[in-house]
Each structure stands twice: as C-alpha cells, then as structure tokens.
Amino acid sequence: MGNVNKTSFVYYLEWAEELLKLPDDLRLKIDDAVKRYVLYGEEPTDMNVLYSMFGLMRRQIDRDANRWNDIRLKRREAGAKGAAVTNQQKAANSANADKIQQSSANSAVNVDVDVNVDANVDVERENRQIAKRFVAPSLEEIRAYIHEKCFAMSAEAFYNHYEANGWMVGRNKMKSWKAAVAQWNGREPEFQAAPLASGKAASTPQSRAKEAAAIVARLSAEDDEELYKTEQYG
C-alpha cells in the first residue's frame, strides 16, 4: 500500500477477534506486518506471517485504498469541472451583463446535463468491467461455500495456494473460484494420501505445512490444467 496521501485505514473488528485466538508471538508479528504494509508497502518475509490471515487483511486494505483513491479522483474531477464553469461565467459577465444572465442559466443547465450523462456512461462502463473482472474470494467465502456443498477439503490450503500464485489457472487468470473449489475437492484424497506415500511423517507444524504446500503445489498444478480446459471449453 504505502500511500503517503492517506492518513488512516480501517482496522476491522473481525480481524481483532481472529488475532486474539493466535499465540502472542504470531499475533504481534502479523500486527507489525500490517502496519509496515500500510505505511511503507513492505511485504512480510516470515512465511508463518505471509501464509496466515495477513493475506486476507492485505487484500481488504488494498480494496479500501483503491476505493478511497477512486472517490478522491472523482471529487477532483468534479471540482475541476465546477472551476471551469465558474471561469467561463466570469469571462462572459465581463462582456455583456444582460446577455450573460441568460447565457449563464443556459450554461448551468447544459453543464448539469453533460455531467449527468457522463456520470451515467461512466457507471455503465464500470458495471460492465466489474462483471467481467474476476474478484478473488476471501477465506471466509471459501469456508462458507465448502460448508454449503458439504465438501471435505481444507479451505486454508486452497486459499493459500491460489493466493500465493495470484489466482492463476495455468497462465491465465481464474474465471470461477467455485469451479476451482469443486475441482480441488475431487483431488482432496490425493492431497491426504501423498504424505503417507512418501514414507515420512513431519514432526513439527512448520515441517508439516511445508510438506503439505509442496504436495498441494504439485497436485494442484494438474488441477489447474484440467480447470483451464473446463473454463475454456466448458
């Protein structure tokens, strides 16, 4: 993020509730990472932080920052249009007071119409772009969808994998994350069986997480290829 013009950001209550459930050292690291990301745009180097709920917090912070920038730009454009109209009216008044009174009224009406038309066109164009643009789901959305479909899979593993690769399917941006969840669920038995097939058992949470990430990356690459075919050809 690191926006020098913005002096605040929203810290959501649900973040605080989830962070309080974590160990003190990890909670402090995540909190520090969020502050550094907001102030300086720094990404955490600690993998435990990177693959924690920090990713969810970062995406929401980016959404809020983009929304703030959009509002700021629209206000600036509106101010510029208003200043231009005011300058035109002043120039006209200096020429002929009687003619300018009627001209100013007509100009004001025309400006209002133009602004409304331009605004409607911009809204329609933005709506079309939003409809086409893929929006990555949050971890909570993934959990809710898995619960709705009664899938037996890890929402965290799915989220961490695609969050790390930028929500790409092969070389293309993902089109339907729900289709990807269904594809992942079909391969979940392989994800679970792969550690046993290796003949090794991880002894710590960190080593188990690394081994699981490697297995998920290998097997989900096959899923990505199959999902890509599904999205392209139905």
N, C-alpha and C positions, 0 to 999 in steps of 0.2 A: 504494500500500500504506500506508505511513506509520503502522504500528501501534505505539503507544507502549508497549504491554504486552509486545510480543515483543522479545527481546534478541538474536536471531540469525536467520539464514536460511541455506538450503542453496545453496552455490555448486558446481554440477556440473562434473565433470572434462571432460565433452564440451564445455561452454562454453569452458573454458580452451583446449582443443585447437583449437577453431574460431577463437577470438580471436587465437591466435598466428599464424594464417595471414593475418591482415589487416595493413594498413600500421599503423605505430606510432601515428600521429595519430588514426586512426579507432578503433583498439583502445582507446586511452586515453579517447576521448570516450564510447564505449559503456560502458566500465567505470565511468566517472564518472556516466553517466546511470543505470546500475543502482543505484549507491549512493544517489543522490538520490531515486530512485523508492522504494527500500526505506525510507529514513529519513524522507522528507518527502512521499512520494506525488507528486513532481513528474514531469511528462511532458517528454521532451526536445523542444526546438523545432527542433533541427537535423534537417532532412529526411534527410540521409545516415545519421544515427543512428536515426531513427524507422523507416526502411524497411530497416534492417539486421537482424541477428539479435537486436537488442534486443527486438523484438516477441515472439519465441519465449521469451526469457528472462523477460520481464514476465509472460507467461501462466503459465509454470511457477511463478514466485514467487507469483502470485495463488492458484494451486491449492494450493501448500504452506501459504499463510497461511489459506485457508479450511479446509483440513483441520485445521490447528492450532487454529483457533477452535472447530470442531466438537468436537474432543476436550476442549478446555478447558470448554466448556459442559456436555458430558455428565458430566465429572468434578464440576463444580459442582453439577449436579442430583443426582448420586449422593450427594455429601456432604450436601446439604440433606435428602434422604430419610433418610440414616443419622442425622442430628442429630434429626430429627423423631421417629424411632423411639426413640432414646435418651431424649428428653424424656418421651415417653409412658410408657416403662418406669419412669422415676424417679417420676413422678406416681402411678403405680399402686402402686409399692412403699411409698409413704408411707401408703397406706390400709390395706392388709392384706398382710402378708408371705407368709402361707400361700397365699392366693388368687392373689397376684401371680406366684408362682413358676410355676404352671401357665399363668396368663394370658400371662406373658412368653414362654413357649415357643411357645404358640399364635400370639401376635402375630408372633414372629420367622418362623414358618413362613408365615403369611399374607403378610407383607411380601415374603419371598423369591418366593412365587408371583406376587404382584402385579407385582413388579419384572421377573420373567422374562416374564410375559405382556405387560407394557407394552413391554419391550425387543423382543420378537418382532414385535409390532404395528408398532413404530417402524421396524424393519428392513424389514418387508414394504412399508410405505408408502414408505420411502426407495428401495427397489429399484424400485418402480413408477414413482416420479418420475424416477429415473436413466434408466430405459428410455425414457421419453418425452422427456427433455431432450436437446437437441442439444449435442454436445461438438465444439468446433472442432478440426480436426486440426492437428498440428504440421507444420512444413516437411518434416521427415524422413518422416512418414507419407505426405505427398503425393508426395514423391520416390519412395518405395517403391511406391506404388500405380501411378504413371506407368510405372515400370520394369516392374512386373508386367504391365501392359496393353500395353506396348510403344508408348505414346503418344509423339508427337513434339511436345512442348509445354514451356513454361517453368514449372517448379514455383514459382519465385520470383515470377513475375508473377502467377500465380493466387493464391498465398498473400498477397502484398502487397495485392492488390486487395480481397479479401474480409476480410482482417484490418483494413484501413482502414475498410471500411463496416460493420463489426460482424457480418459473416457474414449479411447480409440478402439476401433474394431479393425484389426489389421492396420492398414494405412489410412483408414477413413474414420471420421467422427461417428460415434454411435448415434443411431437414429431412435432406437427404442430400448430403454434400460429394462423395461418389464420383460421384453423378449429375451434379453441377456440373462435376467434372473432365472427365467424358466430353463434356458439352456444350461446355466450353471447348476441348477438343481438336478438336472438329469445326469451330471457328471460328479455329483457330490460323493457317491460311493467310491469313485476312483480317488478323490481327494483324501478320503478317510483311509483307504486301503494302502495308499502309496507309502506312508511311513513304515507300515508293517512289512511291506515287500522289501524295503531297504535293509532289514535285519538289524536296524539300530533304533534305539529309543532315546529321545532328547531328555536330558536330566534337569534342565532349568527352563523357566518360562521363556527366557530370551532365546535359547537354542531351539526350543520347540517352535517359536514364532519364526525364526529364520528358516528352519527346515520346511515349515508349512508354506512360507512365502515362496520358496524355490519350487516346491511341488505345484503350488497353485499357478505360478507363472508358466511352468512347462505345460501343464494340462489345459490351462485356460487359453493358451495360445492356440491349441487345437479348437477350442470352443469359439474363439474369435473368428477363425477361418470359416467355421460352419455357420456362425451367426452372420458373418458378412455375406455369405451366399444367400442366407434366408432373407436379409434386408434388401439385397439387390434384386433377387429373382422371385421373392415371395415364397 
